Amino acid sequence: MVKESSTYKKTILVTGGAGFIGSNFIRLILSKYSDYFIINFDKLTYAGNLENLSSIENFGNYIFIKGDICNKKLVTEIFEKYKIDTVVHFAAESHVDRSITDSYQFIETNIKGTQVLLDITSGQNVCFLHVSTDEVYGSLGQEGYFTEQTPLAPNSPYSASKAASDLLVRAYHKTHGFPGIITRCSNNYGCYQFPEKLIPLMITNAIEEKPLPVYGDGLYTRDWLHVKDHCLALDKVLHFGKIGEIYNIGGNNEWKNIDIVKLILKNLGKSENLIRFVKDRPGHDRRYAIDASKIKDELGWQPQYTFEKGLQETIKWYQTATDWWQKIKTGEYRNYYQQHYDV
């Protein structure tokens, strides 16, 4: 049966909704707004996992469509079929290491894919929330914070492609009056994060008593934000943000990588002998830190999680969700999608 969206108050196209942040966002929106219709449009690349959304897959106000945002014909057909009034754009290649070894897909998805969405939605009065990253600002010294006025200075192919997509959204707004809003978040963590990222990699490796690889001296500093706090911020921006504005979203919660690794080991009762310092990656940004005062002052958002509470909750989830992440690490879930979704 084809689900009908026209009877709902708002119809939202979520690109990349099977990923870590996108799936958390979809679950939040469906839990808060029963009169919203969600279309999850995802290519199901290596980090897209429909198991992230198994709890809501049969909801009457949710559908999944497999597809590539670079496919202009398919995206156009979706807009013609459904009365979409909002786009929340998560879809992106996002792993820095992968962009260093092969940047092609990052340029294709993050820049061309965004341009396709902008071309199709321009002139349709569709609110466009573009979800970006603090990595577009480059690297900070020991002092100071990224503000919305900080010049863009990306240092990896990934962050360069995200900066380009940000600038496209800005240009469409300035040129065409396009109703776009940009958010830039700090490092996220929480449930359902793909286990190549720092925190889930360290947790799952420690559970399996495998070495924990730490780049360089381990003193790289990041501002950490729980994914649920990020999604609540996006909810605020979606409903109360000003068109054409940029909102930084951060946890005001700086940690050095090595200290996070040691805290994970302590929580799991594992030895620090599992830590292995490995060769640093090229162009590794030393420090990120977000000034989120704008979204706090203008939209009334505040993070709810302390890092200690959020990390403990995250560790417990990975301890109980071993079937979820072991299928990812072994490649079993990719084999399933290849059979069922022509990945």
Legacy VTK file of the C-alpha trace (Angstrom):
# vtk DataFile Version 3.0
C-alpha trace
ASCII
DATASET POLYDATA
POINTS 343 float
0.000 0.000 0.000
1.307 3.427 -0.953
1.377 5.764 2.021
-0.253 9.159 1.583
1.512 12.281 2.890
-0.971 15.004 1.920
-3.096 14.620 5.062
-0.195 15.454 7.384
0.719 18.879 8.761
4.304 18.701 7.515
6.080 16.401 5.055
9.827 16.165 5.615
12.352 14.620 3.245
15.309 13.424 5.323
18.354 12.622 3.216
20.789 10.142 4.749
18.201 9.092 7.297
19.611 5.579 7.723
22.874 6.950 9.092
23.842 7.671 12.680
22.563 11.217 13.176
19.793 10.972 10.579
18.206 7.913 12.161
18.343 9.481 15.631
16.681 12.590 14.187
13.890 10.605 12.502
13.107 8.710 15.707
12.982 11.995 17.639
10.667 13.739 15.168
8.269 10.801 14.927
8.132 10.572 18.728
7.289 14.292 19.064
5.081 15.001 16.048
2.479 12.399 15.137
1.099 14.761 12.482
4.384 14.872 10.515
5.182 12.576 7.586
8.820 11.490 7.141
10.383 10.295 3.879
13.759 8.708 4.546
15.836 8.906 1.360
19.135 7.052 1.657
21.565 5.385 -0.718
22.488 2.752 1.893
26.223 3.129 1.497
28.479 1.371 3.995
27.344 3.523 6.968
23.600 3.424 6.196
21.785 0.807 8.253
18.014 0.315 8.282
18.282 -1.626 11.539
18.758 1.798 13.117
15.075 2.420 12.338
13.539 -0.999 12.937
11.422 0.394 15.800
9.524 2.780 13.510
9.677 1.108 10.085
5.975 0.198 10.189
4.721 3.609 11.280
1.989 4.966 9.001
3.714 8.345 8.729
7.124 6.998 7.694
8.487 5.550 4.462
11.935 4.590 3.241
13.065 5.160 -0.351
16.440 3.877 -1.474
18.223 6.270 -3.786
21.122 8.581 -4.514
20.776 12.355 -4.022
22.878 12.762 -7.184
20.088 11.094 -9.185
18.192 14.197 -10.278
15.477 12.240 -12.084
14.617 10.144 -9.015
14.715 13.078 -6.611
12.448 15.056 -8.944
9.968 12.176 -9.072
9.837 12.048 -5.261
9.063 15.759 -5.083
6.367 15.359 -7.715
4.756 12.448 -5.877
4.835 13.842 -2.330
3.971 17.347 -1.150
7.336 17.932 0.510
7.618 21.246 2.351
10.846 20.596 4.296
14.226 19.012 3.567
16.647 18.039 6.316
19.873 17.248 4.515
22.181 14.821 6.354
23.354 12.732 3.399
27.126 12.974 3.114
30.303 10.992 2.981
31.805 11.883 6.349
34.896 9.908 7.294
38.107 11.958 7.106
40.422 8.958 6.642
38.415 7.687 3.684
38.496 11.143 2.071
42.287 11.211 2.321
42.725 7.928 0.461
39.974 8.575 -2.128
38.140 11.890 -2.285
36.037 11.271 -5.411
32.871 10.100 -3.681
33.087 12.983 -1.216
33.045 15.511 -4.039
30.283 13.630 -5.832
27.920 13.196 -2.871
28.653 16.208 -0.695
28.875 18.839 -3.447
27.030 17.527 -6.491
24.331 15.866 -4.383
23.673 19.094 -2.501
23.534 21.032 -5.759
20.935 18.608 -7.155
18.741 19.097 -4.091
19.112 22.873 -4.276
18.214 22.977 -7.964
15.099 20.864 -7.467
13.829 22.683 -4.380
14.712 26.223 -5.480
11.543 28.157 -6.186
9.293 25.595 -4.475
9.157 27.342 -1.086
10.701 24.309 0.587
12.491 24.964 3.888
16.000 23.512 3.564
17.967 22.610 6.701
21.557 21.835 5.740
23.406 19.845 8.411
27.135 20.530 8.351
30.180 20.253 10.615
32.605 22.373 12.618
35.417 20.817 10.573
34.784 23.391 7.849
36.442 25.972 10.123
39.772 24.155 10.177
41.933 23.877 13.279
42.074 25.987 16.435
45.032 26.809 18.645
44.920 26.350 22.397
42.608 29.357 22.835
39.373 30.572 21.273
36.239 29.060 19.763
34.570 28.700 16.386
31.762 31.218 15.912
29.394 31.561 12.978
31.670 34.343 11.687
34.859 32.234 11.738
36.323 32.052 8.195
36.127 28.644 6.550
39.541 26.949 6.354
39.003 23.207 5.788
42.054 20.955 5.999
40.821 17.619 4.622
39.036 16.629 1.411
36.001 15.743 3.552
35.801 19.124 5.279
36.535 20.919 2.003
33.582 19.178 0.358
31.310 20.090 3.273
32.489 23.709 3.159
31.673 23.789 -0.556
28.164 22.484 0.095
27.673 25.110 2.824
28.687 27.829 0.396
26.267 26.525 -2.223
23.387 26.804 0.252
24.526 30.312 1.178
24.855 31.314 -2.493
21.371 30.036 -3.363
19.961 32.050 -0.460
21.802 35.224 -1.474
21.078 34.822 -5.186
17.567 33.368 -5.230
16.219 34.090 -1.746
16.348 30.326 -1.172
14.937 29.403 2.279
18.064 27.649 3.539
19.491 27.344 7.054
22.916 25.905 7.895
23.922 24.171 11.121
27.475 23.206 12.078
27.899 20.712 14.884
30.804 19.439 16.932
31.730 15.742 17.220
28.705 13.556 17.914
28.557 10.339 19.907
25.811 7.993 21.078
23.822 4.907 20.073
23.919 3.547 16.507
27.187 5.244 15.531
29.134 3.338 12.886
32.074 1.600 14.598
34.837 3.244 12.580
34.425 6.486 14.560
36.556 7.072 17.650
34.176 6.321 20.519
32.359 3.243 19.120
35.625 1.858 17.732
37.291 2.105 21.118
34.278 0.651 22.940
33.829 -2.323 20.614
37.551 -3.075 20.370
37.854 -2.968 24.163
34.872 -5.308 24.556
36.598 -7.726 22.160
39.996 -7.247 23.876
41.458 -5.899 20.637
44.087 -3.110 20.390
42.776 0.462 20.573
44.543 2.528 17.859
45.219 6.148 18.873
46.584 8.637 16.332
49.863 10.435 17.048
50.302 11.551 20.647
46.574 11.260 21.413
46.338 14.922 22.430
43.962 16.002 19.664
41.042 17.847 21.253
37.388 17.765 20.237
34.146 19.256 21.559
31.796 16.309 22.125
28.015 16.475 21.743
25.511 13.710 22.436
23.563 12.877 19.285
20.233 13.322 21.090
21.237 16.848 22.097
22.208 17.529 18.482
18.834 16.305 17.239
16.986 18.453 19.779
18.979 21.433 18.505
18.014 20.603 14.908
14.378 20.403 16.006
14.719 23.935 17.439
16.339 25.260 14.260
13.768 23.554 12.053
10.864 25.210 13.840
12.299 28.517 15.051
15.516 29.173 13.110
15.801 32.200 10.823
16.124 31.689 7.080
19.614 32.425 5.784
21.249 32.017 9.193
24.017 29.710 10.434
23.809 28.055 13.852
26.768 26.409 15.578
25.803 23.438 17.767
28.336 22.326 20.377
28.534 20.718 23.771
31.067 23.078 25.375
32.701 19.814 26.306
36.331 19.481 25.222
38.224 16.228 25.651
41.571 14.981 24.420
41.321 11.710 22.482
43.619 9.829 24.824
41.586 10.866 27.868
38.399 9.564 26.237
40.086 6.253 25.438
41.285 5.877 29.029
37.815 6.745 30.368
36.236 4.090 28.141
38.717 1.491 29.373
38.035 2.490 32.982
34.270 2.163 32.495
34.724 -1.268 30.941
37.279 -2.430 33.503
39.891 -2.996 30.790
43.648 -2.459 30.895
45.310 0.588 29.310
47.781 -1.918 27.834
45.245 -2.253 24.989
46.166 1.261 23.783
48.346 1.377 20.657
49.709 4.698 19.403
49.741 4.617 15.599
51.065 6.803 12.802
49.201 10.103 12.592
46.966 10.874 9.637
47.933 13.712 7.251
46.595 17.196 8.027
45.168 16.184 11.398
43.394 19.205 12.970
44.668 19.780 16.496
41.614 21.235 18.202
37.949 21.992 17.559
35.761 23.987 19.962
32.330 25.469 19.294
30.801 28.693 20.551
27.107 27.752 20.612
25.893 30.928 22.311
23.809 31.985 19.279
21.501 28.964 19.286
21.313 29.073 23.075
20.436 32.778 23.253
18.160 33.002 20.208
16.425 29.607 20.214
16.698 28.540 23.854
18.544 25.281 23.225
20.750 23.740 25.897
22.505 20.335 25.862
20.977 17.905 28.356
23.789 15.375 28.633
27.003 15.626 30.587
29.774 13.742 28.816
30.198 11.292 31.680
26.487 10.415 31.680
26.306 10.222 27.895
29.413 8.080 27.587
28.211 5.626 30.237
24.865 5.321 28.449
26.642 4.817 25.121
28.971 2.143 26.508
26.019 0.249 27.990
24.205 0.379 24.637
27.182 -1.111 22.763
27.516 -3.777 25.447
23.912 -4.872 24.858
23.818 -4.245 21.080
26.643 -6.646 20.210
24.580 -8.244 17.453
24.169 -4.823 15.762
27.849 -3.863 15.651
29.301 -7.340 15.160
27.270 -7.712 11.955
28.784 -4.424 10.786
32.336 -5.402 11.656
32.029 -8.799 9.960
30.276 -7.387 6.890
27.188 -9.535 7.446
24.780 -6.595 7.255
26.243 -5.488 3.899
25.587 -8.942 2.476
21.970 -8.653 3.596
21.486 -5.274 1.926
23.106 -6.521 -1.271
20.474 -9.257 -1.427
17.474 -7.120 -0.489
18.229 -3.579 -1.678
20.583 -3.959 -4.637
23.357 -2.061 -2.807
LINES 1 344
343 0 1 2 3 4 5 6 7 8 9 10 11 12 13 14 15 16 17 18 19 20 21 22 23 24 25 26 27 28 29 30 31 32 33 34 35 36 37 38 39 40 41 42 43 44 45 46 47 48 49 50 51 52 53 54 55 56 57 58 59 60 61 62 63 64 65 66 67 68 69 70 71 72 73 74 75 76 77 78 79 80 81 82 83 84 85 86 87 88 89 90 91 92 93 94 95 96 97 98 99 100 101 102 103 104 105 106 107 108 109 110 111 112 113 114 115 116 117 118 119 120 121 122 123 124 125 126 127 128 129 130 131 132 133 134 135 136 137 138 139 140 141 142 143 144 145 146 147 148 149 150 151 152 153 154 155 156 157 158 159 160 161 162 163 164 165 166 167 168 169 170 171 172 173 174 175 176 177 178 179 180 181 182 183 184 185 186 187 188 189 190 191 192 193 194 195 196 197 198 199 200 201 202 203 204 205 206 207 208 209 210 211 212 213 214 215 216 217 218 219 220 221 222 223 224 225 226 227 228 229 230 231 232 233 234 235 236 237 238 239 240 241 242 243 244 245 246 247 248 249 250 251 252 253 254 255 256 257 258 259 260 261 262 263 264 265 266 267 268 269 270 271 272 273 274 275 276 277 278 279 280 281 282 283 284 285 286 287 288 289 290 291 292 293 294 295 296 297 298 299 300 301 302 303 304 305 306 307 308 309 310 311 312 313 314 315 316 317 318 319 320 321 322 323 324 325 326 327 328 329 330 331 332 333 334 335 336 337 338 339 340 341 342
